[in-house]
């Protein structure tokens, strides 16, 4: 796929159909501005601001929109809270509905048929494939995204982060932790 993409890009550049600088801006926008960093900022704010946290779980669309994130793929966003007893996981069983505005481009595995089918049938097995082994007594809830409704998982805040500001906390939040296939980084991971 990468070779095809590079070949197509080369041909389009050679023929003058695309401007390399414009392409770089577009890629940077999706990687850094419309990417998982937006969702990480939402999660970090929920970790430090109790009023925002409450609002986020009551009306995710409005709370997330107040931070300037939303748009076509983010018009109906529901925030899901991970706790010590409940772990949330998101899938789109029909296609690949995904909250681009807060998570950026969907990973290839999210769109794959094995992920879409196995997540519903064997969520623990899928999490194990991602390297995440949860205690047996942790309830796993699988949420199916649709064209009308998207989900954002708010992972548990890592221990040892008391007093951290939102920017530093956002560095701990990963795309996979906001889908539910991973956990946030630990403070030691930032060193």
N, C-alpha and C positions, 0 to 999 in steps of 0.2 A: 504494500500500500504506500509506503514512504517513497519507494522508487517511482511509482506512478505519479504521485503528487509532485515530486521534484521534476519529473519529465514534463508534466503539464505546466508547471510553473515556468520552466525554461522556455517552452514554446510560446506561452503567453507573453513573457518578457521580451523574447526575441522579436515577436510581431508587434510589440508596442501596445498590447491590449491592457497591460497592467503596469502600474508604477511601483517599483520596489519599495520606495519610501511609504507609499500608501498601504501596501501589503504589510509592511513592518508595523505600522500604526494599528492596523486592524488586528493583527496577531497579538500585539502587546495589550490592546484593549481587552480582548477576551481572556488573555492569560493573567493580567494583573488588575484590571479595573472591573471587568464583568466576571471575573473568575472567583474561585473559592475564597478569596480574601474578603469579598463582600459578606458572604455567609459567616466567615470567621469574625468579622466585626459585629454582626448581629449577635452571635453566640457570646462573644466577650462582653458586650453591653448587657446581655441578659444575666451574665455571671456577676456583674458588679452593681447593677441598677435594679433593685426590687420592683419599682413601679413599671419599668420597661418590661421586665420579666413577666409580670402579671399580664400586662397588655399583650405581650407576644403570644402567650398561651390562650388568651381570650380572643384576639383578633390579629392573627399573624400577618395578614395582608396589610392592615393599617400600620401596625408597629414597624414592619420591615419597610413599608413605603415611607414612613417618617424619616428613615435614614437615607432615602433617595434610591432605594433598590426596588425594582418591580418591573413592570412591563408585561409584554404578551405572555411570557412563560411564568410570570410571577403574580398574576392577578388574583389568584385564589390560593394563598399559601397558608398551610396549617403547620404550626410548630409542635413538635412532639418531644416530651421530656424523658430523657433516660434517668433512671433512678437505680439505687442498688438492687431493687427487686424487679424492675422492668427495663428491658432493652428493646428499643424500636429499630426497625429496619425498613428501608423503602425499596420498592421495586415498581416497575410498570410491566404488568404481564402481557399487555397487548402490543406495545411497541417500545417506546423509550421516552415517555413523558418525564420531563426533568426540569427543575427550577433554574434555568440558565442564569437568571438575574442574580441569584445568590451563590450558585455553585459553578458557574462558568460552563465550559464545554463538558458534555457527559463523557465519562471514560468508556472505552470500547466494550469492556466487560459488562457494563450496565445495560447495553443494548443487545447483548448476546442472548440467544435462545436458552443456553444452559443456565445462566444466571436468572433469567426471567421465570423459568419453570421450576428450577430447584429451590429457589428462595421460598416459594410458597410450600412446597412439599417437604423440604428438609432445611429449614433455616439454620439450625445448629451446624449441620454439615457444611453449608456454604460459609458460615462464619469461621469454622475450623479451617476451610480452604484459604481464608484470608489471614489465618494465623491468630484468630480471636477465639479463645476458649472461655466461655462464661460458666459460672457455677450452675450446677444442675437445677437449683431452685430458682434461678432467674427466669422470669417469664419473657419470652420473645414474642413481640407483636410485629407482624408484617403488614405494612400499609401499601396499598396498590394505587399508585399515581394514575391520574387520568388527564385528558386534555383540559378538563375544567378545574382539577384540584391537584396541587403539588404539595409536597411535604419537605420539611427541614427538621432534622433531628438535632436537638440541643443536647450534646453529650454532658456527662457529669464533669464538673470542674475538677481538675487534678489537685490532689493534696499538695500543700507546700506553696500555694500561690496567693496566700493572704497578703493584701497590700499591693498586689501587682496592678498596674494600670491596664486599661483596655487594649492598648497597642501591644503590650508585652503578652497579655493573655491571648490575643488573637493569633500570635505566633505559635501557640500550642494547638490550635484548632486545625484539623485536617479535613479535606474533602470527604474522605471515607468516614470520618467520625460524624459528619453531617448527613451521610446516607445511612449510617448504622452498621457499616461493614468494618469499622475500625474504631479505635479510641483516640482521644486527643493525645498529643505528645506529653511527656512528663517533663517537669522543669529541668531535670538532668539532661534531657535530649537537646536542649538549646545551647548547651555549653560546647 
